[in-house]
Amino acid sequence: MPLPAALALQTIKNKPKVTVGKRTTNVLLATGLGVVAFWGVKTLWRRFKRDFREGQALQQGNPANFAIRIALAFENDSAFGWGTDEEALFRTLEQIPTANMMRKVGHAYKDLEGRNLAADLKSELTTEEFAIADEIINSKR
């Protein structure tokens, strides 16, 4: 065996062993289980809130009903083109009676769609259309 290879083999054999204590192993396992439990509970809670909101969406005048109608206006897949149905969106926004109800619609939209309503309005509408929607929302008392 050549000398460098023999030295390398000897160095590997004499390398100190690294051991992890039982306490460290238990802490790492407990931390991992804690993280998994946290994400699992968080996922279940989001799913529960979404299912609850979907049940509420069937009631006319409920914030979840308005949120579903707004989401459907965003997802318009009509025969004449893709994109947002601005008329349906503006009509729905006008039907929301108060600013307090508008906040509740925003929360319901977040629970149902997992996204922010204001951000979706800004991304789905042109600048002029967003200004109209913003005016409708800000006219609520």
C-alpha positions in Angstrom: 0.0 0.0 0.0 1.5 3.4 -0.8 2.4 5.6 2.1 -0.3 8.4 1.7 -3.1 5.8 1.5 -1.8 4.0 4.6 -1.7 7.3 6.5 -5.2 8.2 5.4 -6.5 4.8 6.5 -4.7 5.0 9.9 -6.1 8.6 10.4 -9.7 7.3 9.7 -9.2 4.4 12.2 -7.9 6.7 14.9 -10.6 9.4 14.5 -12.4 10.2 17.8 -16.0 8.9 18.0 -18.8 11.5 18.3 -21.6 10.3 20.5 -24.9 11.9 21.2 -26.2 11.5 24.7 -29.6 10.1 25.6 -30.8 13.5 26.9 -29.8 15.2 23.6 -31.6 12.5 21.6 -34.8 12.9 23.8 -34.7 16.7 23.4 -34.4 16.4 19.6 -37.2 13.9 19.4 -39.5 16.0 21.6 -38.8 19.1 19.6 -39.5 17.3 16.3 -42.8 15.9 17.7 -43.7 19.3 19.0 -43.2 20.9 15.6 -45.2 18.1 13.8 -48.0 18.5 16.4 -48.1 22.3 15.9 -48.3 22.1 12.1 -50.9 19.3 12.4 -53.1 21.2 14.7 -52.7 24.4 12.6 -53.7 22.5 9.5 -56.8 20.9 11.2 -57.8 24.4 12.5 -57.6 26.0 9.1 -59.6 23.1 7.6 -62.2 23.4 10.3 -62.6 27.2 9.8 -62.9 26.7 6.0 -65.5 24.0 6.4 -67.4 26.1 8.9 -67.4 29.2 6.5 -68.5 27.0 3.6 -71.5 26.0 5.6 -72.3 29.6 6.4 -72.0 30.6 2.8 -75.4 29.1 2.1 -77.1 31.8 4.2 -78.0 34.9 2.3 -76.4 38.1 3.8 -73.7 36.1 5.7 -70.1 37.4 5.2 -69.1 34.0 3.9 -71.8 34.2 1.2 -70.4 37.6 0.0 -66.8 36.1 0.2 -67.8 33.1 -2.0 -69.5 35.4 -4.5 -66.4 37.6 -4.7 -64.2 34.5 -5.2 -66.5 33.3 -8.0 -66.3 36.7 -9.7 -62.5 36.4 -9.7 -62.7 32.9 -11.1 -65.1 33.7 -13.9 -64.7 31.2 -16.7 -67.3 32.5 -19.1 -67.7 31.4 -22.7 -66.6 34.9 -23.8 -63.3 35.1 -22.1 -61.3 34.5 -19.0 -60.7 36.8 -16.1 -62.7 38.6 -13.5 -66.4 39.4 -13.9 -66.1 43.0 -12.8 -69.9 43.6 -12.9 -70.6 40.7 -10.5 -67.8 41.8 -8.3 -69.0 45.4 -8.1 -72.6 44.3 -7.6 -71.5 42.1 -4.7 -69.4 44.8 -3.1 -72.3 47.2 -3.4 -74.6 44.7 -1.6 -72.4 44.6 1.5 -74.2 46.9 3.9 -71.6 48.3 6.3 -67.9 48.7 6.9 -68.1 46.2 9.8 -69.6 43.6 7.5 -66.9 44.4 4.9 -64.3 43.6 7.5 -66.1 40.3 8.2 -66.2 39.5 4.5 -62.4 40.0 4.4 -62.0 37.6 7.3 -64.3 35.1 5.7 -62.5 35.4 2.4 -59.2 34.7 4.2 -60.6 31.6 5.8 -62.1 30.3 2.6 -59.5 31.2 0.0 -56.4 31.4 2.2 -55.5 34.8 0.6 -56.0 38.5 1.4 -59.1 40.1 -0.2 -57.4 43.5 -0.7 -54.4 41.9 -2.3 -56.6 39.8 -4.7 -58.6 42.9 -5.6 -55.4 44.8 -6.5 -54.0 41.9 -8.5 -57.2 41.0 -10.3 -58.4 44.5 -11.3 -56.9 47.2 -13.5 -56.0 50.5 -11.8 -59.3 52.1 -12.8 -61.4 49.1 -11.7 -59.5 48.9 -8.4 -60.3 52.6 -7.8 -64.0 51.9 -8.4 -63.9 48.9 -6.0 -62.0 51.0 -3.4 -64.5 53.8 -3.7 -67.4 51.3 -3.1 -65.7 49.8 -0.1 -64.7 53.1 1.4 -68.3 54.5 1.0 -69.5 52.0 3.6 -70.3 53.4 7.1 
